[in-house]
Amino acid sequence: MLIARHVAIIGGGFSGTLLAINLLRHGSQRVTLVERRSDRLGRGLAYGAAHADHLLNVRAANMSAFPDQPDHFAAWLKARNMGAETSFATRRIYGDYLCALLEDMQRAAPGRFSVIADEAVDLTLHADGARVTLASGRCIDADVATIAPGNLPPHRLAAFADVDSDAYVNDPWSRDLAAGLGHQDRVMLLGTGLTAVDSILSLVNAGFAGSILALSRRGLAPHAHAPADAFTPTREKPSGHLSTLLHQVRNRALQVGWRNAIDELRPFTQNMWRAASHAQRERFLRHLRPYWDIHRHRIAPPVAARLEALRVEGRLSILAAKVLDATPTDSALAVTIRRRGAGEGESVRAARVVNCTGPLGDLRRAGDPLLRALANRGDIRADALAIGIDVDQQGRALMQDGSAQERLFVVGPMTRGAHWEIVAVPDIRRQVWTLARQITGAHWVEAEGL
């Protein structure tokens, strides 16, 4: 059994920060956290790039950083008169919470916890440990290394591959989306999921008074949280083929309501995903994923109310359509779209087009130098569905030949190929807590009664 004295973590967003904290909680002698952007330390993209009015999509009662202290975040909010268990806190406040945890641990573990503001550009493994090479030329030697890349920037869409125009924004978090726009302008959002919701709020909060057209192939938008009737959740993992599972969930929704029917699957979804065949997973991603996302990943009621108000005002439209091509024209773009079910395309002029399709998951297209170096050597590989980095159930990175790395782990959303449900706080906090106990040997000590 490998017990690491020194763990190097690359990536100081939510996953990496929480892993560092849990390692030190469970007795790790030394942890080094590498994060290239000091403004994202502890916060990551989700909580570091959020605007003042961006709310969490989950109530405070389910947002504790620690699975063994489920009321931790709610208690933190209450102590500061910022909310209670049922509150949808702002993402900035949640980022403050994570940074406070990080600062507390830095004070509690002097000499054991180091944070380095630099970029990891390579990582080599040997029999006794791992060496992380930084952009500054410095090297860090550790017993074990963990990659916590978070969500990678979206890939450039095919229809815009040759478009050279400031009117196209490939990364919605890279700039002020409303800058230079007037009330007569239209913004087109490519995607209608959570990223599009964030972009709509960013535009409106920045004073944009024009119109917003959000489109996706099915035109589906996230549903809102709402009170649900009390019920007794199932205690058995659903089984059967994908079509059978879909039928079971639909019948269950008629009995207890669709929100309850979805929520009661939470304890089982990772195991259901692991038990599914490759063909079943492909079918799910191709046919059911958009429907799963809008029911599973809901938005706060105040956010839903704002979106509905924009629709009523005629400032927001959501359309089921496909983008065929785009051509720069003056300071705008002429985008050819084809509505769902239509035979011919139509041209839509947009002063700004924003890629809201969500984060990149395909490792083969990642631009990160560390991930490229590891993949090129075969030290890591893309999962079979190309939605993340391939890992085993213990979180160990899988090499090109399929064998597991003993001293390299991966945590966070980029492990979705193995776990599927690994983008929300409750799933990631359990993942990093379990890995920290594994690396430090805490689970073994408790099992042996020592």
C-alpha positions in Angstrom: 0.0 0.0 0.0 1.4 3.4 -1.1 1.3 6.1 1.6 2.6 9.4 0.4 4.5 11.8 2.7 4.6 14.7 0.1 1.8 15.3 -2.4 2.0 17.8 -5.3 -1.3 19.1 -6.7 -1.4 20.9 -10.0 -4.5 23.1 -10.1 -5.7 25.3 -7.3 -9.4 25.6 -8.2 -12.2 23.9 -6.3 -11.0 20.3 -6.7 -7.3 20.9 -6.1 -7.9 23.2 -3.1 -10.3 20.9 -1.5 -8.0 17.9 -2.0 -5.1 19.8 -0.4 -7.3 20.7 2.6 -8.4 17.1 3.0 -4.9 15.7 2.7 -3.8 17.9 5.6 -6.9 17.1 7.6 -6.1 13.4 7.3 -2.5 13.7 8.3 -0.4 14.3 5.2 3.1 15.5 6.2 3.5 17.9 3.2 1.3 19.3 0.4 2.4 21.6 -2.4 -0.3 23.3 -4.4 0.6 24.8 -7.8 -1.8 27.3 -9.4 -0.7 29.6 -12.2 -3.5 32.2 -11.6 -3.4 33.7 -8.1 -6.9 35.2 -8.6 -8.4 31.8 -9.2 -6.7 30.2 -6.1 -9.4 28.4 -4.1 -12.1 29.7 -6.4 -11.4 28.2 -9.8 -13.4 29.3 -12.9 -16.8 28.7 -11.4 -16.4 30.9 -8.4 -13.5 33.1 -9.5 -15.0 34.5 -12.8 -18.5 34.8 -11.4 -20.3 38.1 -11.3 -22.0 39.6 -8.3 -25.4 38.3 -9.2 -24.4 34.8 -10.3 -26.1 32.4 -7.8 -25.2 28.8 -6.9 -27.4 26.2 -8.5 -27.7 24.3 -5.3 -29.0 25.3 -1.9 -26.5 26.0 0.9 -27.5 22.9 2.8 -25.9 20.8 0.0 -22.8 22.9 -0.5 -20.6 22.0 2.4 -17.0 21.4 1.4 -16.8 18.3 3.6 -18.9 15.1 3.3 -18.3 14.4 7.0 -19.6 17.9 8.0 -22.7 18.3 5.8 -23.8 21.6 7.5 -20.4 23.3 7.3 -21.2 25.9 4.6 -24.7 26.7 6.0 -23.2 27.2 9.4 -20.5 29.5 7.9 -23.2 31.5 6.2 -25.3 31.8 9.3 -22.3 33.0 11.4 -21.9 35.9 9.0 -25.6 36.7 8.6 -25.4 35.8 4.9 -28.1 33.1 4.6 -29.3 29.7 5.9 -29.7 26.1 4.7 -32.3 27.0 2.1 -30.4 30.0 0.6 -29.0 30.1 -2.9 -25.9 32.0 -2.0 -23.9 33.9 -4.7 -20.9 32.2 -6.2 -18.6 35.0 -5.1 -19.7 34.3 -1.5 -19.0 30.6 -2.0 -15.6 31.5 -3.4 -14.9 33.5 -0.2 -15.9 30.4 1.8 -13.3 28.3 -0.1 -10.6 30.9 0.3 -11.3 31.1 4.0 -10.9 27.4 4.3 -7.6 27.6 2.5 -6.3 30.4 4.7 -7.4 28.5 7.8 -5.5 25.5 6.7 -2.4 27.5 5.9 -2.4 28.8 9.4 -3.1 25.4 10.9 -0.4 23.6 9.0 2.7 25.8 9.1 5.6 24.2 7.2 3.4 21.5 5.8 1.5 23.4 3.2 3.0 25.4 0.3 1.2 27.3 -2.4 3.3 28.2 -5.6 2.1 30.7 -8.1 3.5 29.2 -11.3 2.5 27.0 -14.2 3.2 23.3 -14.4 4.5 22.5 -17.9 5.6 18.9 -17.4 5.4 16.0 -15.0 7.6 13.0 -15.1 7.1 9.8 -13.1 9.6 7.3 -11.7 9.6 4.4 -9.3 9.9 6.5 -6.2 7.8 9.5 -7.0 7.0 12.3 -9.4 8.8 15.5 -10.6 6.8 18.6 -11.6 8.5 21.1 -13.9 7.3 24.7 -13.7 7.4 27.4 -16.3 9.9 29.3 -14.2 12.3 26.3 -14.4 11.8 25.2 -10.9 11.2 21.6 -10.2 9.2 20.0 -7.4 9.8 16.4 -6.2 7.0 14.6 -4.5 5.9 11.1 -3.6 2.6 11.5 -5.5 1.2 14.0 -8.0 -2.4 14.8 -8.6 -3.8 16.8 -11.6 -6.9 18.9 -10.9 -7.4 20.7 -14.2 -11.0 21.8 -13.6 -13.0 22.6 -16.7 -11.0 23.4 -19.8 -11.9 26.3 -22.1 -14.4 25.4 -24.9 -13.1 24.3 -28.2 -13.7 26.5 -31.3 -16.8 25.5 -33.1 -16.4 24.2 -36.7 -18.7 26.9 -38.2 -16.4 29.5 -36.8 -13.0 27.8 -37.4 -12.0 30.4 -40.1 -13.9 33.4 -38.7 -11.4 36.1 -37.7 -13.6 38.7 -36.0 -13.9 40.3 -32.6 -17.6 39.7 -32.9 -17.0 36.0 -32.1 -16.2 35.1 -28.5 -15.1 31.5 -28.1 -14.7 31.7 -24.3 -17.5 33.5 -22.5 -15.4 34.1 -19.4 -12.5 35.7 -21.3 -14.0 39.2 -21.7 -16.8 41.6 -21.0 -19.6 40.3 -23.2 -21.5 43.6 -23.3 -18.6 45.9 -24.1 -19.3 48.2 -27.1 -22.8 47.0 -27.6 -26.0 49.2 -27.8 -29.7 48.7 -27.3 -30.2 48.0 -31.0 -27.7 45.1 -31.1 -28.4 41.4 -31.0 -26.2 38.9 -29.2 -26.4 35.2 -30.3 -25.5 32.5 -27.7 -24.5 29.1 -29.1 -25.9 26.8 -26.4 -28.9 27.0 -24.1 -27.5 25.3 -20.9 -25.9 26.7 -17.7 -23.1 28.5 -19.5 -25.7 30.4 -21.6 -27.6 31.2 -18.4 -24.5 32.7 -16.9 -23.8 34.7 -20.1 -27.3 36.1 -20.2 -27.0 37.3 -16.6 -23.5 38.8 -17.4 -24.9 40.7 -20.3 -27.9 42.1 -18.5 -26.0 42.9 -15.3 -23.4 44.8 -17.4 -26.2 47.0 -18.8 -26.8 45.4 -22.2 -30.3 46.5 -23.3 -30.4 44.8 -26.7 -31.8 41.4 -27.6 -30.4 37.9 -26.9 -31.0 34.9 -29.1 -29.9 31.6 -27.5 -29.9 28.5 -29.7 -29.1 24.8 -29.5 -30.1 21.8 -31.6 -33.0 21.0 -29.2 -33.7 24.4 -27.7 -33.8 23.0 -24.2 -33.1 25.2 -21.2 -32.4 24.3 -17.5 -35.4 23.9 -15.3 -35.6 25.6 -11.9 -35.5 24.2 -8.4 -38.9 24.2 -6.7 -40.4 22.7 -3.5 -41.2 19.0 -3.8 -43.6 16.8 -1.9 -42.2 14.6 0.8 -41.6 11.0 -0.3 -39.6 7.9 0.5 -36.6 7.6 -1.9 -35.8 4.2 -3.4 -33.1 2.2 -1.7 -32.3 0.0 -4.6 -30.1 0.8 -7.6 -32.2 0.8 -10.8 -31.1 -1.9 -13.3 -31.7 -2.9 -16.9 -31.0 -1.5 -20.3 -31.1 2.2 -21.0 -34.6 2.1 -22.5 -35.8 0.2 -19.4 -34.2 2.8 -17.1 -35.8 5.6 -18.9 -39.2 3.9 -18.6 -38.7 3.4 -14.9 -37.8 7.0 -14.3 -40.8 8.3 -16.2 -43.1 6.0 -14.3 -41.5 7.1 -11.0 -41.9 10.8 -12.0 -45.7 10.2 -12.3 -45.7 8.8 -8.7 -43.4 11.3 -6.8 -42.8 14.2 -9.2 -39.9 14.5 -11.7 -37.6 16.4 -9.3 -37.9 13.7 -6.7 -37.5 11.0 -9.4 -34.2 12.6 -10.5 -32.9 13.4 -7.1 -33.4 9.9 -5.7 -30.9 8.6 -8.3 -28.1 10.7 -6.9 -26.7 7.9 -4.7 -26.6 5.5 -7.7 -25.7 7.4 -10.8 -22.0 6.8 -10.6 -22.4 3.1 -10.1 -25.0 3.0 -12.9 -22.6 4.7 -15.2 -19.7 2.3 -14.3 -22.0 -0.7 -14.9 -23.1 0.6 -18.3 -21.5 -0.7 -21.5 -19.7 1.5 -23.9 -22.6 1.3 -26.3 -25.0 2.3 -23.6 -22.9 5.3 -22.6 -22.7 6.4 -26.2 -26.5 6.2 -26.6 -27.0 8.2 -23.5 -24.7 11.0 -24.6 -26.2 11.0 -28.1 -29.9 10.9 -27.2 -30.5 11.6 -23.5 -27.8 13.9 -22.2 -29.5 17.2 -23.1 -32.7 16.1 -21.3 -30.7 14.7 -18.3 -28.8 18.0 -18.0 -31.8 20.3 -17.9 -33.6 18.2 -15.3 -30.5 17.3 -13.2 -28.6 20.6 -13.2 -31.3 23.1 -12.2 -31.1 26.8 -11.6 -32.1 28.9 -8.6 -35.7 30.2 -8.7 -34.6 33.9 -8.7 -32.5 33.2 -11.8 -35.4 31.4 -13.5 -37.6 34.4 -12.7 -35.2 36.8 -14.3 -34.9 34.7 -17.5 -38.7 34.5 -17.7 -39.0 38.3 -17.3 -36.6 38.8 -20.2 -38.6 36.4 -22.4 -41.8 38.3 -21.6 -40.1 41.6 -22.4 -39.1 40.1 -25.8 -35.4 40.5 -25.0 -34.6 36.8 -24.8 -35.5 34.1 -27.3 -34.5 30.4 -27.1 -34.5 28.6 -30.4 -34.0 25.0 -31.6 -31.6 25.4 -34.5 -28.3 24.4 -35.9 -25.5 26.8 -37.1 -24.4 26.1 -40.7 -21.8 28.8 -41.2 -20.8 32.4 -40.3 -19.4 35.3 -42.3 -18.0 38.6 -40.9 -19.8 41.7 -42.1 -18.7 45.1 -40.9 -18.4 44.8 -37.1 -21.0 41.9 -36.9 -21.5 38.4 -38.1 -24.0 37.0 -40.6 -24.8 33.5 -39.2 -26.7 31.0 -41.2 -28.9 28.8 -39.1 -31.4 26.1 -39.8 -34.3 25.7 -37.5 -35.1 22.3 -36.2 -37.5 20.6 -38.7 -36.8 23.2 -41.4 -35.4 22.3 -44.8 -33.6 25.5 -45.6 -31.3 27.9 -43.7 -31.8 31.5 -42.8 -29.3 34.3 -42.1 -29.3 36.1 -38.8 -27.2 39.2 -38.1 -25.5 39.3 -34.6 -23.3 42.0 -33.3 -21.7 39.4 -31.0 -21.7 35.6 -31.0 -20.7 33.7 -27.9 -19.8 30.1 -27.6 -21.8 28.7 -24.7 -21.5 25.1 -25.5 -19.6 24.4 -22.3 -16.2 23.3 -21.3 -13.9 21.2 -23.5 -13.7 17.5 -22.5 -11.7 16.0 -25.3 -8.1 15.6 -24.1 -6.9 15.3 -27.7 -7.8 18.9 -28.3 -6.6 20.4 -25.0 -4.1 23.2 -25.3 -2.7 22.9 -21.8 1.1 22.3 -22.0 1.1 19.8 -19.1 -1.8 17.7 -20.4 -0.2 17.7 -23.9 3.2 16.6 -22.6 1.6 13.8 -20.5 -0.6 12.6 -23.4 2.1 12.7 -26.0 4.3 10.4 -23.8 1.3 8.1 -23.2 1.4 8.8 -19.4 -2.3 9.7 -19.6 -4.9 9.1 -22.2 -8.4 10.3 -23.2 -11.3 8.1 -22.0 -13.2 6.0 -24.6 -15.9 8.7 -25.1 -13.4 11.6 -25.3 -15.1 13.5 -22.6 -12.2 13.6 -20.1 -9.0 11.9 -18.8 -9.2 8.2 -18.4 -8.9 7.0 -14.7 -9.7 3.9 -12.8 -12.2 3.8 -9.9 -9.4 4.8 -7.4 -8.6 7.9 -9.5 -5.3 6.7 -10.8 -4.5 8.0 -14.3 -4.5 5.3 -17.0 -1.6 5.2 -19.4 -2.0 4.7 -23.2 -1.6 0.9 -22.7 -4.4 0.9 -20.2 -2.2 0.2 -17.1 -2.7 2.4 -14.0 -0.2 5.0 -12.8 0.7 4.3 -9.1 1.8 7.8 -8.4 -0.4 10.0 -10.6 -4.0 10.8 -9.8 -6.7 13.0 -11.5 -9.6 14.7 -9.7 -12.5 16.9 -10.7 -14.7 17.3 -13.8 -12.1 15.8 -16.2 -12.7 12.4 -14.7 -16.3 12.4 -16.0 -15.6 9.5 -18.4 -15.2 7.2 -15.4 -17.8 8.6 -13.1 -20.1 10.8 -15.2 -21.6 12.6 -12.2 -18.5 14.5 -11.1 -19.2 18.2 -11.9 -21.2 19.2 -8.8 -19.8 20.1 -5.4 -21.4 17.0 -3.6 -19.7 14.6 -6.0 -16.3 16.3 -6.1 -16.1 16.8 -2.3 -16.7 13.0 -1.9 -14.1 12.2 -4.6 -11.3 14.3 -3.0 -12.2 13.3 0.5 -11.9 9.6 -0.4 -8.7 10.1 -2.4 -7.1 12.0 0.5 -7.9 9.2 2.9 -6.5 6.7 0.4 -3.2 8.6 -0.1 -2.6 9.3 3.6 -3.7 5.8 4.6 -6.4 7.1 6.9 -9.0 4.6 5.6 -6.5 1.8 6.3 -5.8 3.0 9.8 -9.5 3.2 10.6 -10.2 -0.3 9.1 -7.4 -1.8 11.2 -8.7 0.0 14.3 -5.3 1.7 14.9 
